[in-house]
């Protein structure tokens, strides 16, 4: 389950290309948090509002919800502007490519990229703090308190 970490970065409509033979564009409600992107079928959200499920970013209770965690994403790629849409691809660590489009004024591609970079920076800082703490426990190098 996608757990919201920090504020909700964005919530709104975007379209995902289906994996089927026809590759139709399907409208999705996107919920972008500090940990990733949750894609919900918009009809379900209309019938059962997001607020009924507690914190934003929790997928509990929604069938057909798809979670794209930043830890599983590799990059946002192939950004192209055509007409009123921005087309972009989210490349996952397992090499799957998910195609999206959004209206020009929503800039989902930029916000997903920014969220992914912030997530990676946060993880890197946590790793540095963890290694400093281990070194301090062993009596090697400056402790965390010395670097503040």
C-alpha positions as CSV (number, residue, x, y, z in Angstrom):
1,X,0.0,0.0,0.0
2,X,1.3,3.4,-0.9
3,X,1.8,5.4,2.3
4,X,1.9,9.1,2.0
5,X,5.2,10.6,3.3
6,X,5.0,14.3,3.6
7,X,2.4,16.4,1.8
8,X,0.3,15.4,-1.2
9,X,2.3,16.7,-4.2
10,X,-0.5,16.5,-6.8
11,X,-3.9,15.0,-7.4
12,X,-5.8,15.1,-10.6
13,X,-6.6,13.5,-13.9
14,X,-4.0,12.0,-16.4
15,X,-4.3,9.3,-19.0
16,X,-2.4,6.0,-19.2
17,X,-2.1,4.0,-22.4
18,X,-3.5,0.5,-22.0
19,X,-1.3,-2.6,-22.6
20,X,-4.0,-4.2,-24.8
21,X,-4.0,-4.7,-28.5
22,X,-5.7,-1.3,-29.2
23,X,-3.6,0.6,-26.7
24,X,-6.4,3.0,-25.8
25,X,-5.9,6.0,-23.5
26,X,-7.6,5.5,-20.2
27,X,-8.4,8.3,-17.8
28,X,-7.0,7.8,-14.3
29,X,-7.0,9.8,-11.1
30,X,-3.4,10.3,-10.2
31,X,-2.3,10.8,-6.5
32,X,1.3,11.9,-6.3
33,X,2.9,11.7,-2.8
34,X,6.5,11.6,-1.5
35,X,6.7,7.9,-2.1
36,X,5.2,7.5,-5.6
37,X,2.1,7.7,-7.8
38,X,-1.2,6.0,-7.2
39,X,-3.4,5.5,-10.2
40,X,-7.2,5.1,-9.6
41,X,-10.1,4.5,-11.9
42,X,-11.9,7.9,-11.8
43,X,-15.4,6.3,-11.8
44,X,-14.6,4.5,-8.6
45,X,-13.4,7.7,-7.0
46,X,-16.6,9.5,-8.0
47,X,-18.7,6.8,-6.3
48,X,-16.3,6.4,-3.3
49,X,-14.4,9.7,-2.6
50,X,-10.7,9.5,-1.7
51,X,-11.4,11.2,1.7
52,X,-13.4,8.1,2.9
53,X,-10.2,6.1,2.9
54,X,-8.2,8.2,5.4
55,X,-4.9,9.6,4.4
56,X,-4.3,10.6,0.8
57,X,-2.2,8.0,-1.0
58,X,-3.6,5.0,0.7
59,X,-5.0,2.5,-1.9
60,X,-7.1,0.4,0.5
61,X,-10.6,-0.2,-0.7
62,X,-10.0,0.6,-4.4
63,X,-10.0,-2.3,-6.8
64,X,-8.0,-1.6,-9.9
65,X,-5.6,0.8,-8.2
66,X,-2.1,0.7,-9.5
67,X,0.9,1.8,-7.4
68,X,4.1,3.1,-9.0
69,X,6.6,3.6,-6.2
70,X,9.6,5.9,-6.8
71,X,11.9,3.2,-5.5
72,X,10.7,1.1,-8.5
73,X,11.1,3.9,-11.1
74,X,14.1,4.4,-13.2
75,X,13.3,7.6,-15.1
76,X,10.7,9.7,-16.8
77,X,11.5,9.6,-20.5
78,X,10.4,10.6,-24.0
79,X,8.7,13.9,-23.1
80,X,7.0,15.3,-26.2
81,X,4.5,18.1,-26.7
82,X,1.8,17.6,-29.3
83,X,-1.3,19.8,-29.5
84,X,-2.9,20.2,-26.1
85,X,-1.1,17.2,-24.6
86,X,2.3,16.3,-23.1
87,X,3.2,12.7,-23.8
88,X,5.8,10.9,-21.5
89,X,7.0,7.5,-20.5
90,X,7.8,6.3,-17.0
91,X,10.5,3.6,-17.2
92,X,10.4,1.2,-14.3
93,X,13.5,-0.6,-12.8
94,X,12.3,-3.9,-14.3
95,X,12.4,-2.2,-17.7
96,X,8.6,-1.9,-18.1
97,X,7.6,1.3,-19.9
98,X,4.3,3.0,-19.0
99,X,3.0,5.6,-21.4
100,X,1.1,8.6,-20.1
101,X,-0.3,11.9,-21.4
102,X,-1.6,14.9,-19.7
103,X,-2.8,18.4,-20.6
104,X,0.0,20.9,-21.0
105,X,-1.1,23.0,-18.0
106,X,-0.9,20.0,-15.5
107,X,2.8,19.2,-16.1
108,X,2.5,15.7,-14.5
109,X,5.8,14.7,-16.1
110,X,7.8,17.4,-14.3
111,X,6.1,16.7,-11.0
112,X,6.7,13.0,-11.2
113,X,10.4,13.6,-12.1
114,X,10.8,16.1,-9.2
115,X,9.1,13.7,-6.8
116,X,11.4,10.9,-7.9
117,X,14.6,13.1,-7.5
118,X,13.4,14.2,-4.0
119,X,12.8,10.5,-3.1
120,X,16.2,9.5,-4.2
121,X,17.9,12.4,-2.4
122,X,16.0,11.5,0.8
123,X,17.1,7.8,0.5
124,X,20.7,8.9,-0.1
125,X,20.6,11.2,3.0
126,X,19.2,8.3,5.1
127,X,22.0,6.0,3.9
128,X,24.7,8.6,4.8
129,X,23.1,9.2,8.2
130,X,22.9,5.5,8.8
131,X,26.6,4.9,7.9
132,X,27.7,7.8,10.1
133,X,25.8,6.4,13.0
134,X,27.4,3.0,12.5
135,X,30.8,4.6,12.4
136,X,30.1,6.7,15.5
137,X,29.0,3.5,17.4
138,X,32.3,1.9,16.5
139,X,34.2,5.0,17.6
140,X,35.4,5.7,14.1
141,X,35.2,9.3,12.7
142,X,32.9,12.1,13.8
143,X,29.5,11.3,15.3
144,X,26.3,12.8,14.0
145,X,26.3,15.4,16.7
146,X,29.7,16.6,15.6
147,X,28.6,17.3,12.0
148,X,25.5,19.4,12.9
